[in-house]
């Protein structure tokens, strides 16, 4: 099993993106938590997102501030920023 995973890592390139470009992300899922509010699951395409920054959804034209940002490992683990190519919440 480990050999299969190692082969996958060798053959499939990591996701790319331009860290210096304007921040863009794809929201691929979301859920509502009664304590946190809306938790969006994102894949950062370009740029970097940081806690406390203002964000804007292009489709719904809604705005919000990033209260917490992080990775799944498998539980949610808060970090200071998500950069291009990373997946988190």
Phi and psi restraints in degrees (range 20) as a CNS / XPLOR table:
assign (resid 1 and name C) (resid 2 and name N)
       (resid 2 and name CA) (resid 2 and name C) 1.0 -64.4 20.0 2
assign (resid 2 and name N) (resid 2 and name CA)
       (resid 2 and name C) (resid 3 and name N) 1.0 -38.4 20.0 2
assign (resid 2 and name C) (resid 3 and name N)
       (resid 3 and name CA) (resid 3 and name C) 1.0 -62.1 20.0 2
assign (resid 3 and name N) (resid 3 and name CA)
       (resid 3 and name C) (resid 4 and name N) 1.0 -38.1 20.0 2
assign (resid 3 and name C) (resid 4 and name N)
       (resid 4 and name CA) (resid 4 and name C) 1.0 -64.0 20.0 2
assign (resid 4 and name N) (resid 4 and name CA)
       (resid 4 and name C) (resid 5 and name N) 1.0 -45.5 20.0 2
assign (resid 4 and name C) (resid 5 and name N)
       (resid 5 and name CA) (resid 5 and name C) 1.0 -62.9 20.0 2
assign (resid 5 and name N) (resid 5 and name CA)
       (resid 5 and name C) (resid 6 and name N) 1.0 -40.2 20.0 2
assign (resid 5 and name C) (resid 6 and name N)
       (resid 6 and name CA) (resid 6 and name C) 1.0 -63.5 20.0 2
assign (resid 6 and name N) (resid 6 and name CA)
       (resid 6 and name C) (resid 7 and name N) 1.0 -39.1 20.0 2
assign (resid 6 and name C) (resid 7 and name N)
       (resid 7 and name CA) (resid 7 and name C) 1.0 -65.3 20.0 2
assign (resid 7 and name N) (resid 7 and name CA)
       (resid 7 and name C) (resid 8 and name N) 1.0 -39.9 20.0 2
assign (resid 7 and name C) (resid 8 and name N)
       (resid 8 and name CA) (resid 8 and name C) 1.0 -60.8 20.0 2
assign (resid 8 and name N) (resid 8 and name CA)
       (resid 8 and name C) (resid 9 and name N) 1.0 -45.7 20.0 2
assign (resid 8 and name C) (resid 9 and name N)
       (resid 9 and name CA) (resid 9 and name C) 1.0 -62.5 20.0 2
assign (resid 9 and name N) (resid 9 and name CA)
       (resid 9 and name C) (resid 10 and name N) 1.0 -38.2 20.0 2
assign (resid 9 and name C) (resid 10 and name N)
       (resid 10 and name CA) (resid 10 and name C) 1.0 -67.7 20.0 2
assign (resid 10 and name N) (resid 10 and name CA)
       (resid 10 and name C) (resid 11 and name N) 1.0 -40.1 20.0 2
assign (resid 10 and name C) (resid 11 and name N)
       (resid 11 and name CA) (resid 11 and name C) 1.0 -89.6 20.0 2
assign (resid 11 and name N) (resid 11 and name CA)
       (resid 11 and name C) (resid 12 and name N) 1.0 -29.3 20.0 2
assign (resid 11 and name C) (resid 12 and name N)
       (resid 12 and name CA) (resid 12 and name C) 1.0 -101.6 20.0 2
assign (resid 12 and name N) (resid 12 and name CA)
       (resid 12 and name C) (resid 13 and name N) 1.0 120.7 20.0 2
assign (resid 12 and name C) (resid 13 and name N)
       (resid 13 and name CA) (resid 13 and name C) 1.0 -69.4 20.0 2
assign (resid 13 and name N) (resid 13 and name CA)
       (resid 13 and name C) (resid 14 and name N) 1.0 151.6 20.0 2
assign (resid 13 and name C) (resid 14 and name N)
       (resid 14 and name CA) (resid 14 and name C) 1.0 -68.1 20.0 2
assign (resid 14 and name N) (resid 14 and name CA)
       (resid 14 and name C) (resid 15 and name N) 1.0 157.5 20.0 2
assign (resid 14 and name C) (resid 15 and name N)
       (resid 15 and name CA) (resid 15 and name C) 1.0 -62.5 20.0 2
assign (resid 15 and name N) (resid 15 and name CA)
       (resid 15 and name C) (resid 16 and name N) 1.0 141.9 20.0 2
assign (resid 15 and name C) (resid 16 and name N)
       (resid 16 and name CA) (resid 16 and name C) 1.0 -98.5 20.0 2
assign (resid 16 and name N) (resid 16 and name CA)
       (resid 16 and name C) (resid 17 and name N) 1.0 -172.6 20.0 2
assign (resid 16 and name C) (resid 17 and name N)
       (resid 17 and name CA) (resid 17 and name C) 1.0 153.8 20.0 2
assign (resid 17 and name N) (resid 17 and name CA)
       (resid 17 and name C) (resid 18 and name N) 1.0 162.5 20.0 2
assign (resid 17 and name C) (resid 18 and name N)
       (resid 18 and name CA) (resid 18 and name C) 1.0 -105.7 20.0 2
assign (resid 18 and name N) (resid 18 and name CA)
       (resid 18 and name C) (resid 19 and name N) 1.0 109.4 20.0 2
assign (resid 18 and name C) (resid 19 and name N)
       (resid 19 and name CA) (resid 19 and name C) 1.0 -64.9 20.0 2
assign (resid 19 and name N) (resid 19 and name CA)
       (resid 19 and name C) (resid 20 and name N) 1.0 -28.0 20.0 2
assign (resid 19 and name C) (resid 20 and name N)
       (resid 20 and name CA) (resid 20 and name C) 1.0 -86.5 20.0 2
assign (resid 20 and name N) (resid 20 and name CA)
       (resid 20 and name C) (resid 21 and name N) 1.0 -6.5 20.0 2
assign (resid 20 and name C) (resid 21 and name N)
       (resid 21 and name CA) (resid 21 and name C) 1.0 -79.8 20.0 2
assign (resid 21 and name N) (resid 21 and name CA)
       (resid 21 and name C) (resid 22 and name N) 1.0 171.1 20.0 2
assign (resid 21 and name C) (resid 22 and name N)
       (resid 22 and name CA) (resid 22 and name C) 1.0 -62.0 20.0 2
assign (resid 22 and name N) (resid 22 and name CA)
       (resid 22 and name C) (resid 23 and name N) 1.0 141.6 20.0 2
assign (resid 22 and name C) (resid 23 and name N)
       (resid 23 and name CA) (resid 23 and name C) 1.0 -62.7 20.0 2
assign (resid 23 and name N) (resid 23 and name CA)
       (resid 23 and name C) (resid 24 and name N) 1.0 131.6 20.0 2
assign (resid 23 and name C) (resid 24 and name N)
       (resid 24 and name CA) (resid 24 and name C) 1.0 -141.3 20.0 2
assign (resid 24 and name N) (resid 24 and name CA)
       (resid 24 and name C) (resid 25 and name N) 1.0 141.6 20.0 2
assign (resid 24 and name C) (resid 25 and name N)
       (resid 25 and name CA) (resid 25 and name C) 1.0 -144.8 20.0 2
assign (resid 25 and name N) (resid 25 and name CA)
       (resid 25 and name C) (resid 26 and name N) 1.0 156.0 20.0 2
assign (resid 25 and name C) (resid 26 and name N)
       (resid 26 and name CA) (resid 26 and name C) 1.0 -107.6 20.0 2
assign (resid 26 and name N) (resid 26 and name CA)
       (resid 26 and name C) (resid 27 and name N) 1.0 120.2 20.0 2
assign (resid 26 and name C) (resid 27 and name N)
       (resid 27 and name CA) (resid 27 and name C) 1.0 -85.7 20.0 2
assign (resid 27 and name N) (resid 27 and name CA)
       (resid 27 and name C) (resid 28 and name N) 1.0 114.2 20.0 2
assign (resid 27 and name C) (resid 28 and name N)
       (resid 28 and name CA) (resid 28 and name C) 1.0 -103.5 20.0 2
assign (resid 28 and name N) (resid 28 and name CA)
       (resid 28 and name C) (resid 29 and name N) 1.0 -9.6 20.0 2
assign (resid 28 and name C) (resid 29 and name N)
       (resid 29 and name CA) (resid 29 and name C) 1.0 -167.0 20.0 2
assign (resid 29 and name N) (resid 29 and name CA)
       (resid 29 and name C) (resid 30 and name N) 1.0 163.8 20.0 2
assign (resid 29 and name C) (resid 30 and name N)
       (resid 30 and name CA) (resid 30 and name C) 1.0 -157.5 20.0 2
assign (resid 30 and name N) (resid 30 and name CA)
       (resid 30 and name C) (resid 31 and name N) 1.0 161.3 20.0 2
assign (resid 30 and name C) (resid 31 and name N)
       (resid 31 and name CA) (resid 31 and name C) 1.0 -147.6 20.0 2
assign (resid 31 and name N) (resid 31 and name CA)
       (resid 31 and name C) (resid 32 and name N) 1.0 161.8 20.0 2
assign (resid 31 and name C) (resid 32 and name N)
       (resid 32 and name CA) (resid 32 and name C) 1.0 -106.8 20.0 2
assign (resid 32 and name N) (resid 32 and name CA)
       (resid 32 and name C) (resid 33 and name N) 1.0 125.8 20.0 2
assign (resid 32 and name C) (resid 33 and name N)
       (resid 33 and name CA) (resid 33 and name C) 1.0 -109.8 20.0 2
assign (resid 33 and name N) (resid 33 and name CA)
       (resid 33 and name C) (resid 34 and name N) 1.0 129.4 20.0 2
assign (resid 33 and name C) (resid 34 and name N)
       (resid 34 and name CA) (resid 34 and name C) 1.0 -65.0 20.0 2
assign (resid 34 and name N) (resid 34 and name CA)
       (resid 34 and name C) (resid 35 and name N) 1.0 -18.5 20.0 2
assign (resid 34 and name C) (resid 35 and name N)
       (resid 35 and name CA) (resid 35 and name C) 1.0 -98.7 20.0 2
assign (resid 35 and name N) (resid 35 and name CA)
       (resid 35 and name C) (resid 36 and name N) 1.0 -34.2 20.0 2
assign (resid 35 and name C) (resid 36 and name N)
       (resid 36 and name CA) (resid 36 and name C) 1.0 -97.9 20.0 2
assign (resid 36 and name N) (resid 36 and name CA)
       (resid 36 and name C) (resid 37 and name N) 1.0 -24.2 20.0 2
assign (resid 36 and name C) (resid 37 and name N)
       (resid 37 and name CA) (resid 37 and name C) 1.0 92.5 20.0 2
assign (resid 37 and name N) (resid 37 and name CA)
       (resid 37 and name C) (resid 38 and name N) 1.0 -145.2 20.0 2
assign (resid 37 and name C) (resid 38 and name N)
       (resid 38 and name CA) (resid 38 and name C) 1.0 -77.9 20.0 2
assign (resid 38 and name N) (resid 38 and name CA)
       (resid 38 and name C) (resid 39 and name N) 1.0 128.4 20.0 2
assign (resid 38 and name C) (resid 39 and name N)
       (resid 39 and name CA) (resid 39 and name C) 1.0 -112.6 20.0 2
assign (resid 39 and name N) (resid 39 and name CA)
       (resid 39 and name C) (resid 40 and name N) 1.0 113.8 20.0 2
assign (resid 39 and name C) (resid 40 and name N)
       (resid 40 and name CA) (resid 40 and name C) 1.0 -96.6 20.0 2
assign (resid 40 and name N) (resid 40 and name CA)
       (resid 40 and name C) (resid 41 and name N) 1.0 135.3 20.0 2
assign (resid 40 and name C) (resid 41 and name N)
       (resid 41 and name CA) (resid 41 and name C) 1.0 -96.3 20.0 2
assign (resid 41 and name N) (resid 41 and name CA)
       (resid 41 and name C) (resid 42 and name N) 1.0 123.1 20.0 2
assign (resid 41 and name C) (resid 42 and name N)
       (resid 42 and name CA) (resid 42 and name C) 1.0 -129.0 20.0 2
assign (resid 42 and name N) (resid 42 and name CA)
       (resid 42 and name C) (resid 43 and name N) 1.0 155.3 20.0 2
assign (resid 42 and name C) (resid 43 and name N)
       (resid 43 and name CA) (resid 43 and name C) 1.0 -119.6 20.0 2
assign (resid 43 and name N) (resid 43 and name CA)
       (resid 43 and name C) (resid 44 and name N) 1.0 117.7 20.0 2
assign (resid 43 and name C) (resid 44 and name N)
       (resid 44 and name CA) (resid 44 and name C) 1.0 -77.2 20.0 2
assign (resid 44 and name N) (resid 44 and name CA)
       (resid 44 and name C) (resid 45 and name N) 1.0 120.3 20.0 2
assign (resid 44 and name C) (resid 45 and name N)
       (resid 45 and name CA) (resid 45 and name C) 1.0 -86.8 20.0 2
assign (resid 45 and name N) (resid 45 and name CA)
       (resid 45 and name C) (resid 46 and name N) 1.0 -50.4 20.0 2
assign (resid 45 and name C) (resid 46 and name N)
       (resid 46 and name CA) (resid 46 and name C) 1.0 -139.3 20.0 2
assign (resid 46 and name N) (resid 46 and name CA)
       (resid 46 and name C) (resid 47 and name N) 1.0 158.8 20.0 2
assign (resid 46 and name C) (resid 47 and name N)
       (resid 47 and name CA) (resid 47 and name C) 1.0 75.4 20.0 2
assign (resid 47 and name N) (resid 47 and name CA)
       (resid 47 and name C) (resid 48 and name N) 1.0 -154.2 20.0 2
assign (resid 47 and name C) (resid 48 and name N)
       (resid 48 and name CA) (resid 48 and name C) 1.0 -148.9 20.0 2
assign (resid 48 and name N) (resid 48 and name CA)
       (resid 48 and name C) (resid 49 and name N) 1.0 138.3 20.0 2
assign (resid 48 and name C) (resid 49 and name N)
       (resid 49 and name CA) (resid 49 and name C) 1.0 -114.2 20.0 2
assign (resid 49 and name N) (resid 49 and name CA)
       (resid 49 and name C) (resid 50 and name N) 1.0 135.7 20.0 2
assign (resid 49 and name C) (resid 50 and name N)
       (resid 50 and name CA) (resid 50 and name C) 1.0 -126.0 20.0 2
assign (resid 50 and name N) (resid 50 and name CA)
       (resid 50 and name C) (resid 51 and name N) 1.0 151.7 20.0 2
assign (resid 50 and name C) (resid 51 and name N)
       (resid 51 and name CA) (resid 51 and name C) 1.0 -57.8 20.0 2
assign (resid 51 and name N) (resid 51 and name CA)
       (resid 51 and name C) (resid 52 and name N) 1.0 136.8 20.0 2
assign (resid 51 and name C) (resid 52 and name N)
       (resid 52 and name CA) (resid 52 and name C) 1.0 91.7 20.0 2
assign (resid 52 and name N) (resid 52 and name CA)
       (resid 52 and name C) (resid 53 and name N) 1.0 -11.6 20.0 2
assign (resid 52 and name C) (resid 53 and name N)
       (resid 53 and name CA) (resid 53 and name C) 1.0 -78.6 20.0 2
assign (resid 53 and name N) (resid 53 and name CA)
       (resid 53 and name C) (resid 54 and name N) 1.0 152.1 20.0 2
assign (resid 53 and name C) (resid 54 and name N)
       (resid 54 and name CA) (resid 54 and name C) 1.0 -82.8 20.0 2
assign (resid 54 and name N) (resid 54 and name CA)
       (resid 54 and name C) (resid 55 and name N) 1.0 141.4 20.0 2
assign (resid 54 and name C) (resid 55 and name N)
       (resid 55 and name CA) (resid 55 and name C) 1.0 -129.5 20.0 2
assign (resid 55 and name N) (resid 55 and name CA)
       (resid 55 and name C) (resid 56 and name N) 1.0 160.6 20.0 2
assign (resid 55 and name C) (resid 56 and name N)
       (resid 56 and name CA) (resid 56 and name C) 1.0 -139.0 20.0 2
assign (resid 56 and name N) (resid 56 and name CA)
       (resid 56 and name C) (resid 57 and name N) 1.0 130.2 20.0 2
assign (resid 56 and name C) (resid 57 and name N)
       (resid 57 and name CA) (resid 57 and name C) 1.0 -84.0 20.0 2
assign (resid 57 and name N) (resid 57 and name CA)
       (resid 57 and name C) (resid 58 and name N) 1.0 126.7 20.0 2
assign (resid 57 and name C) (resid 58 and name N)
       (resid 58 and name CA) (resid 58 and name C) 1.0 -71.4 20.0 2
assign (resid 58 and name N) (resid 58 and name CA)
       (resid 58 and name C) (resid 59 and name N) 1.0 -38.5 20.0 2
assign (resid 58 and name C) (resid 59 and name N)
       (resid 59 and name CA) (resid 59 and name C) 1.0 -73.6 20.0 2
assign (resid 59 and name N) (resid 59 and name CA)
       (resid 59 and name C) (resid 60 and name N) 1.0 -51.3 20.0 2
assign (resid 59 and name C) (resid 60 and name N)
       (resid 60 and name CA) (resid 60 and name C) 1.0 -86.7 20.0 2
assign (resid 60 and name N) (resid 60 and name CA)
       (resid 60 and name C) (resid 61 and name N) 1.0 -7.0 20.0 2
assign (resid 60 and name C) (resid 61 and name N)
       (resid 61 and name CA) (resid 61 and name C) 1.0 55.9 20.0 2
assign (resid 61 and name N) (resid 61 and name CA)
       (resid 61 and name C) (resid 62 and name N) 1.0 31.2 20.0 2
assign (resid 61 and name C) (resid 62 and name N)
       (resid 62 and name CA) (resid 62 and name C) 1.0 -98.4 20.0 2
assign (resid 62 and name N) (resid 62 and name CA)
       (resid 62 and name C) (resid 63 and name N) 1.0 153.9 20.0 2
assign (resid 62 and name C) (resid 63 and name N)
       (resid 63 and name CA) (resid 63 and name C) 1.0 -123.3 20.0 2
assign (resid 63 and name N) (resid 63 and name CA)
       (resid 63 and name C) (resid 64 and name N) 1.0 154.7 20.0 2
assign (resid 63 and name C) (resid 64 and name N)
       (resid 64 and name CA) (resid 64 and name C) 1.0 -159.7 20.0 2
assign (resid 64 and name N) (resid 64 and name CA)
       (resid 64 and name C) (resid 65 and name N) 1.0 172.9 20.0 2
assign (resid 64 and name C) (resid 65 and name N)
       (resid 65 and name CA) (resid 65 and name C) 1.0 -114.2 20.0 2
assign (resid 65 and name N) (resid 65 and name CA)
       (resid 65 and name C) (resid 66 and name N) 1.0 141.1 20.0 2
assign (resid 65 and name C) (resid 66 and name N)
       (resid 66 and name CA) (resid 66 and name C) 1.0 -75.7 20.0 2
assign (resid 66 and name N) (resid 66 and name CA)
       (resid 66 and name C) (resid 67 and name N) 1.0 109.6 20.0 2
assign (resid 66 and name C) (resid 67 and name N)
       (resid 67 and name CA) (resid 67 and name C) 1.0 -80.0 20.0 2
assign (resid 67 and name N) (resid 67 and name CA)
       (resid 67 and name C) (resid 68 and name N) 1.0 -38.5 20.0 2
assign (resid 67 and name C) (resid 68 and name N)
       (resid 68 and name CA) (resid 68 and name C) 1.0 -151.4 20.0 2
assign (resid 68 and name N) (resid 68 and name CA)
       (resid 68 and name C) (resid 69 and name N) 1.0 145.2 20.0 2
assign (resid 68 and name C) (resid 69 and name N)
       (resid 69 and name CA) (resid 69 and name C) 1.0 -138.8 20.0 2
assign (resid 69 and name N) (resid 69 and name CA)
       (resid 69 and name C) (resid 70 and name N) 1.0 142.9 20.0 2
assign (resid 69 and name C) (resid 70 and name N)
       (resid 70 and name CA) (resid 70 and name C) 1.0 -174.8 20.0 2
assign (resid 70 and name N) (resid 70 and name CA)
       (resid 70 and name C) (resid 71 and name N) 1.0 -170.3 20.0 2
assign (resid 70 and name C) (resid 71 and name N)
       (resid 71 and name CA) (resid 71 and name C) 1.0 -114.2 20.0 2
assign (resid 71 and name N) (resid 71 and name CA)
       (resid 71 and name C) (resid 72 and name N) 1.0 165.6 20.0 2
assign (resid 71 and name C) (resid 72 and name N)
       (resid 72 and name CA) (resid 72 and name C) 1.0 -100.8 20.0 2
assign (resid 72 and name N) (resid 72 and name CA)
       (resid 72 and name C) (resid 73 and name N) 1.0 131.0 20.0 2
assign (resid 72 and name C) (resid 73 and name N)
       (resid 73 and name CA) (resid 73 and name C) 1.0 -149.9 20.0 2
assign (resid 73 and name N) (resid 73 and name CA)
       (resid 73 and name C) (resid 74 and name N) 1.0 49.0 20.0 2
assign (resid 73 and name C) (resid 74 and name N)
       (resid 74 and name CA) (resid 74 and name C) 1.0 -75.6 20.0 2
assign (resid 74 and name N) (resid 74 and name CA)
       (resid 74 and name C) (resid 75 and name N) 1.0 -16.4 20.0 2
assign (resid 74 and name C) (resid 75 and name N)
       (resid 75 and name CA) (resid 75 and name C) 1.0 -80.1 20.0 2
assign (resid 75 and name N) (resid 75 and name CA)
       (resid 75 and name C) (resid 76 and name N) 1.0 165.7 20.0 2
assign (resid 75 and name C) (resid 76 and name N)
       (resid 76 and name CA) (resid 76 and name C) 1.0 -70.5 20.0 2
assign (resid 76 and name N) (resid 76 and name CA)
       (resid 76 and name C) (resid 77 and name N) 1.0 129.4 20.0 2
assign (resid 76 and name C) (resid 77 and name N)
       (resid 77 and name CA) (resid 77 and name C) 1.0 -126.7 20.0 2
assign (resid 77 and name N) (resid 77 and name CA)
       (resid 77 and name C) (resid 78 and name N) 1.0 112.3 20.0 2
assign (resid 77 and name C) (resid 78 and name N)
       (resid 78 and name CA) (resid 78 and name C) 1.0 -68.7 20.0 2
assign (resid 78 and name N) (resid 78 and name CA)
       (resid 78 and name C) (resid 79 and name N) 1.0 141.6 20.0 2
assign (resid 78 and name C) (resid 79 and name N)
       (resid 79 and name CA) (resid 79 and name C) 1.0 -135.4 20.0 2
assign (resid 79 and name N) (resid 79 and name CA)
       (resid 79 and name C) (resid 80 and name N) 1.0 174.4 20.0 2
assign (resid 79 and name C) (resid 80 and name N)
       (resid 80 and name CA) (resid 80 and name C) 1.0 -79.1 20.0 2
assign (resid 80 and name N) (resid 80 and name CA)
       (resid 80 and name C) (resid 81 and name N) 1.0 -29.1 20.0 2
assign (resid 80 and name C) (resid 81 and name N)
       (resid 81 and name CA) (resid 81 and name C) 1.0 -159.2 20.0 2
assign (resid 81 and name N) (resid 81 and name CA)
       (resid 81 and name C) (resid 82 and name N) 1.0 158.0 20.0 2
assign (resid 81 and name C) (resid 82 and name N)
       (resid 82 and name CA) (resid 82 and name C) 1.0 -117.7 20.0 2
assign (resid 82 and name N) (resid 82 and name CA)
       (resid 82 and name C) (resid 83 and name N) 1.0 134.4 20.0 2
assign (resid 82 and name C) (resid 83 and name N)
       (resid 83 and name CA) (resid 83 and name C) 1.0 -113.7 20.0 2
assign (resid 83 and name N) (resid 83 and name CA)
       (resid 83 and name C) (resid 84 and name N) 1.0 170.3 20.0 2
assign (resid 83 and name C) (resid 84 and name N)
       (resid 84 and name CA) (resid 84 and name C) 1.0 -49.8 20.0 2
assign (resid 84 and name N) (resid 84 and name CA)
       (resid 84 and name C) (resid 85 and name N) 1.0 131.8 20.0 2
assign (resid 84 and name C) (resid 85 and name N)
       (resid 85 and name CA) (resid 85 and name C) 1.0 91.4 20.0 2
assign (resid 85 and name N) (resid 85 and name CA)
       (resid 85 and name C) (resid 86 and name N) 1.0 -8.8 20.0 2
assign (resid 85 and name C) (resid 86 and name N)
       (resid 86 and name CA) (resid 86 and name C) 1.0 -95.4 20.0 2
assign (resid 86 and name N) (resid 86 and name CA)
       (resid 86 and name C) (resid 87 and name N) 1.0 155.3 20.0 2
assign (resid 86 and name C) (resid 87 and name N)
       (resid 87 and name CA) (resid 87 and name C) 1.0 -121.7 20.0 2
assign (resid 87 and name N) (resid 87 and name CA)
       (resid 87 and name C) (resid 88 and name N) 1.0 134.9 20.0 2
assign (resid 87 and name C) (resid 88 and name N)
       (resid 88 and name CA) (resid 88 and name C) 1.0 -167.8 20.0 2
assign (resid 88 and name N) (resid 88 and name CA)
       (resid 88 and name C) (resid 89 and name N) 1.0 -150.7 20.0 2
